[in-house]
Amino acid sequence: MSFKYVIPKIVDIEEVDNSPHPRPMSVGSEEERQKQVKETDGQPITEFKGNANPYIDYQSVDLLLSLQHPRSQGYDEMCFIVQGQCKEMLFKSAYYELYNARLRIIDNDIANASQIINRCKEIFILLTRFWDVLATIRPEGFKQFRDYLNVASGQQSFMFRHVEFILGNKDIAMASVHKNVNHIYPAILKNLETPSFYDEIIKLLDRRGFKISQECLDRDWSKKYKPHESIEKAWLEIYKNPEPTNDLYLLGELLIEFADIFARYRFQHFTTVERILGLKPGTGGSAGVNWLKTMASHRFFPELWSIRTDL
């Protein structure tokens, strides 16, 4: 876009409390809210003390909205930055859910784990829609600011890596991307070396009496997951009873629904980049679209896909 654009000023960043820690707030109660609504006659409270209001403090909104800094004169860069930061927040949301879903599986709590995975499905449906927004950036618009990324690339996202690792797609090389970042790498390394959500489901199948090979129950968790015949046989046995009373069958179907949505996210990423960049190399040293195409073929929970042939 060649017109002269303006970035509206919404925050004086020199005045923002830039601490990442939660800001002090008092805790309300239903009794106080009932009293307040009478005092305000049902109108919103508009008078606050200090240099913020409770909503700003609760969400650190002023800090959050002061972190978007386009580096070029390209109009579309603001869109690119905001969409990227929003995706990182949603990756954090998904990881929080998956982390707790894994704990529920360890505790044999399939019901609550399933509730959590249902939420994760919705998060990734929302994440997929971000590519629709990014696809509005045309090749000439992206070209105006692409050089300013230098070698920065989404493949360096540590939050996306957390999501991939907890779901089972471990990759030591991609973990090492963060080894020089002292405040990030320890958590990445721990996630890499910890049984994934799917690993814990496999252990659950073993606890429920299915004959899972010992090599699937005790291995180097940092290694890339490999499908195994014993797990495939277990899922095939479970799918012989496709009834609403079979909690493992329902869990299996929920997992493949989630894996399907994740695969769509990858495919949308691949096609959006191809639409904007064609076959140009990626900024982070990858082959760009060709590398993304390889990633788009990955499927989580592979045995749940392979058994479809035999059902």
C-alpha positions as CSV (number, residue, x, y, z in Angstrom):
1,M,0.0,0.0,0.0
2,S,1.5,3.3,-1.1
3,F,-0.7,5.8,0.8
4,K,0.6,7.7,3.9
5,Y,-0.7,6.0,7.0
6,V,-0.8,7.0,10.7
7,I,-0.3,4.9,13.8
8,P,-2.7,6.4,16.3
9,K,-1.2,7.0,19.7
10,I,-3.2,5.1,22.4
11,V,-0.6,4.8,25.2
12,D,2.2,7.0,26.5
13,I,4.7,4.2,26.9
14,E,6.9,6.3,29.1
15,E,4.2,6.3,31.8
16,V,3.5,2.5,31.7
17,D,4.3,0.3,34.6
18,N,6.4,-2.2,32.7
19,S,6.7,-4.8,35.5
20,P,5.6,-8.3,34.3
21,H,4.4,-9.1,37.8
22,P,0.7,-8.8,38.7
23,R,-0.4,-5.4,40.0
24,P,-1.9,-5.1,43.5
25,M,-5.7,-5.3,43.5
26,S,-8.2,-5.8,46.3
27,V,-10.6,-8.8,46.0
28,G,-14.3,-8.0,45.7
29,S,-17.4,-10.0,46.7
30,E,-21.0,-10.5,45.6
31,E,-22.2,-8.6,48.7
32,E,-20.1,-5.6,47.7
33,R,-21.4,-5.7,44.1
34,Q,-24.9,-5.7,45.3
35,K,-24.2,-2.7,47.4
36,Q,-22.4,-0.9,44.6
37,V,-25.1,-1.3,42.1
38,K,-27.5,0.4,44.4
39,E,-25.1,3.3,45.0
40,T,-24.5,3.7,41.2
41,D,-28.1,3.2,40.3
42,G,-27.0,0.5,37.9
43,Q,-24.5,2.8,36.0
44,P,-20.8,1.9,35.5
45,I,-18.3,3.2,38.1
46,T,-16.4,6.0,36.4
47,E,-14.2,7.4,39.2
48,F,-11.0,5.7,40.3
49,K,-7.9,6.8,42.2
50,G,-4.3,6.4,41.2
51,N,-2.9,6.2,37.7
52,A,-5.0,3.3,36.3
53,N,-8.3,1.6,36.7
54,P,-9.0,-1.9,37.8
55,Y,-9.5,-3.4,34.4
56,I,-6.1,-1.9,33.2
57,D,-4.4,-3.3,36.3
58,Y,-6.1,-6.8,36.2
59,Q,-5.0,-7.4,32.5
60,S,-2.0,-5.1,32.4
61,V,-3.7,-3.8,29.3
62,D,-1.6,-0.6,28.9
63,L,1.6,-2.7,29.0
64,L,0.2,-5.3,26.6
65,L,-0.9,-2.5,24.1
66,S,2.5,-0.7,24.3
67,L,4.4,-3.7,22.8
68,Q,3.7,-3.2,19.1
69,H,6.5,-1.5,17.4
70,P,6.7,-1.6,13.6
71,R,10.2,-1.1,12.3
72,S,9.6,-0.3,8.7
73,Q,7.4,2.2,6.7
74,G,5.3,-0.8,5.5
75,Y,1.6,-0.3,6.3
76,D,1.0,-4.1,6.8
77,E,3.7,-4.6,9.4
78,M,1.3,-3.5,12.3
79,C,-1.2,-6.2,11.2
80,F,1.7,-8.8,11.1
81,I,2.9,-7.9,14.6
82,V,-0.5,-7.8,16.2
83,Q,-1.6,-11.1,14.7
84,G,1.7,-12.7,15.7
85,Q,1.5,-11.5,19.3
86,C,-2.2,-12.7,19.5
87,K,-1.2,-16.1,18.3
88,E,1.6,-16.3,20.9
89,M,-1.0,-15.6,23.6
90,L,-3.3,-18.3,22.3
91,F,-0.4,-20.8,22.2
92,K,0.1,-20.0,25.9
93,S,-3.6,-20.6,26.5
94,A,-3.4,-23.9,24.7
95,Y,-0.3,-25.0,26.6
96,Y,-1.9,-24.2,29.9
97,E,-4.9,-26.3,29.0
98,L,-2.8,-29.2,27.6
99,Y,-0.5,-29.2,30.7
100,N,-3.5,-29.6,32.9
101,A,-5.1,-32.2,30.6
102,R,-2.0,-34.3,31.0
103,L,-2.2,-34.0,34.8
104,R,-5.9,-35.2,34.6
105,I,-4.9,-38.2,32.5
106,I,-2.1,-39.1,35.0
107,D,-4.9,-39.0,37.6
108,N,-7.2,-41.2,35.5
109,D,-9.6,-38.3,35.2
110,I,-10.8,-38.7,31.6
111,A,-13.9,-36.6,32.0
112,N,-12.1,-33.4,33.0
113,A,-9.3,-34.1,30.5
114,S,-11.9,-34.3,27.7
115,Q,-13.5,-31.0,28.8
116,I,-10.1,-29.4,28.5
117,I,-9.3,-30.9,25.1
118,N,-12.7,-29.6,23.9
119,R,-11.5,-26.1,24.8
120,C,-8.2,-26.7,23.1
121,K,-10.1,-27.5,19.9
122,E,-11.8,-24.1,20.0
123,I,-8.5,-22.4,20.7
124,F,-7.0,-23.9,17.5
125,I,-10.1,-23.2,15.5
126,L,-9.6,-19.5,16.5
127,L,-5.8,-19.8,15.7
128,T,-6.6,-21.1,12.2
129,R,-8.7,-18.0,11.5
130,F,-5.6,-15.8,12.1
131,W,-4.2,-17.0,8.8
132,D,-7.3,-15.5,7.1
133,V,-6.3,-12.1,8.4
134,L,-2.7,-12.5,7.5
135,A,-3.7,-13.7,4.0
136,T,-4.9,-10.1,3.4
137,I,-1.3,-9.0,3.3
138,R,-0.3,-9.1,-0.4
139,P,3.2,-9.9,-1.6
140,E,4.1,-6.3,-2.3
141,G,2.9,-5.4,1.3
142,F,5.0,-8.1,3.0
143,K,8.0,-7.2,0.9
144,Q,7.9,-3.6,2.4
145,F,8.8,-4.9,5.8
146,R,10.2,-8.5,5.4
147,D,13.8,-7.4,5.5
148,Y,13.3,-5.9,8.9
149,L,12.7,-9.4,10.3
150,N,16.3,-10.2,9.5
151,V,16.5,-13.9,10.5
152,A,13.5,-13.7,12.9
153,S,10.9,-16.4,12.1
154,G,7.8,-18.0,13.6
155,Q,9.7,-21.3,13.7
156,Q,11.6,-19.7,16.7
157,S,8.4,-19.4,18.7
158,F,9.1,-21.0,22.1
159,M,5.4,-21.0,22.9
160,F,4.5,-23.0,19.8
161,R,7.3,-25.4,20.6
162,H,5.9,-26.0,24.1
163,V,2.6,-26.9,22.5
164,E,4.2,-29.3,20.0
165,F,6.4,-30.9,22.7
166,I,3.5,-31.5,25.1
167,L,1.5,-33.1,22.3
168,G,4.3,-35.4,21.4
169,N,6.2,-33.9,18.5
170,K,9.6,-33.7,20.2
171,D,12.5,-32.2,18.3
172,I,15.9,-31.7,20.0
173,A,17.2,-29.5,17.3
174,M,14.2,-27.1,17.6
175,A,14.6,-27.0,21.3
176,S,18.2,-25.9,20.9
177,V,17.0,-22.8,19.1
178,H,16.4,-21.4,22.7
179,K,19.5,-22.8,24.4
180,N,21.1,-19.3,24.6
181,V,18.0,-17.8,26.3
182,N,18.4,-18.4,30.0
183,H,14.9,-17.4,31.0
184,I,13.2,-19.7,28.4
185,Y,15.4,-22.7,27.8
186,P,15.0,-24.6,31.1
187,A,11.3,-24.9,30.7
188,I,11.7,-25.9,27.1
189,L,14.2,-28.6,28.1
190,K,12.0,-29.9,30.8
191,N,9.1,-30.2,28.4
192,L,11.3,-32.0,25.9
193,E,12.4,-34.5,28.5
194,T,9.0,-35.1,30.1
195,P,6.4,-37.7,28.8
196,S,3.9,-35.9,26.5
197,F,0.2,-35.8,26.9
198,Y,-0.1,-38.7,24.4
199,D,2.6,-40.6,26.3
200,E,0.4,-40.4,29.4
201,I,-2.6,-41.5,27.5
202,I,-0.6,-44.6,26.4
203,K,0.3,-45.3,30.0
204,L,-3.4,-44.9,30.8
205,L,-4.2,-47.6,28.2
206,D,-1.7,-49.8,29.9
207,R,-3.3,-49.2,33.3
208,R,-6.7,-50.1,31.8
209,G,-5.4,-53.5,30.9
210,F,-4.3,-53.2,27.3
211,K,-1.1,-54.9,26.3
212,I,1.3,-52.0,25.7
213,S,4.9,-52.8,24.9
214,Q,7.3,-51.8,27.6
215,E,9.4,-49.8,25.2
216,C,6.4,-47.4,24.9
217,L,6.1,-47.0,28.6
218,D,9.8,-46.3,29.5
219,R,11.9,-44.6,26.9
220,D,13.9,-41.5,26.2
221,W,11.0,-39.0,26.2
222,S,13.1,-36.4,24.3
223,K,13.1,-38.6,21.2
224,K,10.6,-38.1,18.4
225,Y,7.5,-40.3,18.9
226,K,7.3,-43.4,16.7
227,P,4.0,-45.3,16.2
228,H,3.9,-48.8,17.7
229,E,1.9,-51.9,16.8
230,S,0.9,-52.5,20.5
231,I,-0.7,-49.1,20.7
232,E,-2.5,-49.5,17.4
233,K,-3.9,-52.9,18.6
234,A,-5.1,-51.3,21.8
235,W,-7.0,-48.6,19.9
236,L,-8.5,-51.1,17.5
237,E,-9.7,-53.1,20.5
238,I,-11.2,-49.9,22.0
239,Y,-12.9,-49.1,18.7
240,K,-14.7,-52.4,18.6
241,N,-17.1,-50.9,21.1
242,P,-18.0,-47.4,19.6
243,E,-20.6,-46.6,22.3
244,P,-21.2,-43.5,24.4
245,T,-20.5,-45.6,27.5
246,N,-17.0,-46.3,26.3
247,D,-14.9,-43.5,27.7
248,L,-11.7,-44.5,25.9
249,Y,-13.5,-44.6,22.5
250,L,-14.9,-41.1,23.1
251,L,-11.4,-39.9,24.2
252,G,-9.9,-41.4,21.0
253,E,-12.5,-39.6,18.8
254,L,-11.9,-36.3,20.7
255,L,-8.1,-36.7,20.2
256,I,-8.4,-37.2,16.4
257,E,-10.8,-34.2,16.1
258,F,-8.2,-32.1,17.8
259,A,-5.4,-33.5,15.7
260,D,-7.5,-32.8,12.6
261,I,-8.0,-29.2,13.6
262,F,-4.2,-28.8,14.3
263,A,-3.4,-30.2,10.9
264,R,-5.7,-27.6,9.4
265,Y,-3.8,-24.9,11.2
266,R,-0.5,-26.2,9.7
267,F,-2.0,-26.4,6.2
268,Q,-3.5,-22.9,6.5
269,H,0.0,-21.7,7.5
270,F,1.5,-23.4,4.5
271,T,-1.0,-22.1,2.0
272,T,-0.9,-18.5,3.4
273,V,2.9,-18.3,3.2
274,E,2.8,-19.8,-0.4
275,R,0.2,-17.2,-1.4
276,I,2.4,-14.3,-0.1
277,L,5.9,-15.6,-0.7
278,G,5.8,-18.3,-3.3
279,L,9.0,-20.4,-3.1
280,K,11.2,-17.8,-1.5
281,P,13.5,-19.0,1.4
282,G,12.2,-18.4,4.9
283,T,13.7,-15.7,7.0
284,G,14.9,-18.2,9.6
285,G,17.1,-20.2,7.2
286,S,14.5,-22.7,6.2
287,A,13.3,-23.6,2.7
288,G,10.2,-21.6,3.4
289,V,7.1,-23.1,1.8
290,N,8.8,-26.4,1.1
291,W,9.7,-26.8,4.8
292,L,6.2,-25.8,5.8
293,K,4.8,-28.4,3.4
294,T,6.8,-31.1,5.2
295,M,5.5,-29.9,8.6
296,A,1.9,-29.9,7.3
297,S,2.1,-33.6,6.7
298,H,2.6,-34.3,10.4
299,R,-0.2,-35.9,12.4
300,F,-0.5,-36.1,16.2
301,F,-1.7,-39.4,17.7
302,P,-0.7,-41.4,14.6
303,E,-2.2,-44.8,15.7
304,L,-5.6,-43.1,15.8
305,W,-5.1,-42.3,12.1
306,S,-3.7,-45.6,11.0
307,I,-6.5,-47.7,12.5
308,R,-9.0,-46.0,10.2
309,T,-8.0,-48.4,7.4
310,D,-9.0,-51.4,9.6
311,L,-12.2,-50.2,11.1
